[in-house]
Amino acid sequence: MKRGQKAGAEQVVLKLRQIEVQTAQGKSLALACKEAELSEQSYYRWRKEYGGLQIDRPVG
């Protein structure tokens, strides 16, 4: 995500999930954030704001 762009709630949740998966696999948080093109500060802020949200997926 480029600097100055606003992300939608769905994009935020997807990035948070991506980073959580990578850290669970043993990557450092700094590296996972860098690969997701997100600062650690934004990660913590988004996690605080959007951490409990989940993406609705169609059942089927």
MODELLER restraints for C-alpha pairs under 7 A, 6 or more apart:
rsr = mdl.restraints
at = mdl.atoms
rsr.add(forms.Gaussian(group=physical.xy_distance, feature=features.Distance(at['CA:1:A'], at['CA:37:A']), mean=5.85, stdev=0.5))
rsr.add(forms.Gaussian(group=physical.xy_distance, feature=features.Distance(at['CA:1:A'], at['CA:38:A']), mean=6.99, stdev=0.5))
rsr.add(forms.Gaussian(group=physical.xy_distance, feature=features.Distance(at['CA:10:A'], at['CA:55:A']), mean=6.54, stdev=0.5))
rsr.add(forms.Gaussian(group=physical.xy_distance, feature=features.Distance(at['CA:13:A'], at['CA:50:A']), mean=6.72, stdev=0.5))
rsr.add(forms.Gaussian(group=physical.xy_distance, feature=features.Distance(at['CA:13:A'], at['CA:53:A']), mean=6.97, stdev=0.5))
rsr.add(forms.Gaussian(group=physical.xy_distance, feature=features.Distance(at['CA:13:A'], at['CA:54:A']), mean=6.90, stdev=0.5))
rsr.add(forms.Gaussian(group=physical.xy_distance, feature=features.Distance(at['CA:15:A'], at['CA:36:A']), mean=6.83, stdev=0.5))
rsr.add(forms.Gaussian(group=physical.xy_distance, feature=features.Distance(at['CA:16:A'], at['CA:47:A']), mean=6.94, stdev=0.5))
rsr.add(forms.Gaussian(group=physical.xy_distance, feature=features.Distance(at['CA:19:A'], at['CA:32:A']), mean=5.49, stdev=0.5))
rsr.add(forms.Gaussian(group=physical.xy_distance, feature=features.Distance(at['CA:19:A'], at['CA:33:A']), mean=6.49, stdev=0.5))
rsr.add(forms.Gaussian(group=physical.xy_distance, feature=features.Distance(at['CA:22:A'], at['CA:32:A']), mean=6.15, stdev=0.5))
rsr.add(forms.Gaussian(group=physical.xy_distance, feature=features.Distance(at['CA:23:A'], at['CA:29:A']), mean=6.03, stdev=0.5))
rsr.add(forms.Gaussian(group=physical.xy_distance, feature=features.Distance(at['CA:23:A'], at['CA:32:A']), mean=6.78, stdev=0.5))
rsr.add(forms.Gaussian(group=physical.xy_distance, feature=features.Distance(at['CA:30:A'], at['CA:40:A']), mean=6.61, stdev=0.5))
rsr.add(forms.Gaussian(group=physical.xy_distance, feature=features.Distance(at['CA:33:A'], at['CA:39:A']), mean=6.02, stdev=0.5))
rsr.add(forms.Gaussian(group=physical.xy_distance, feature=features.Distance(at['CA:33:A'], at['CA:40:A']), mean=6.14, stdev=0.5))
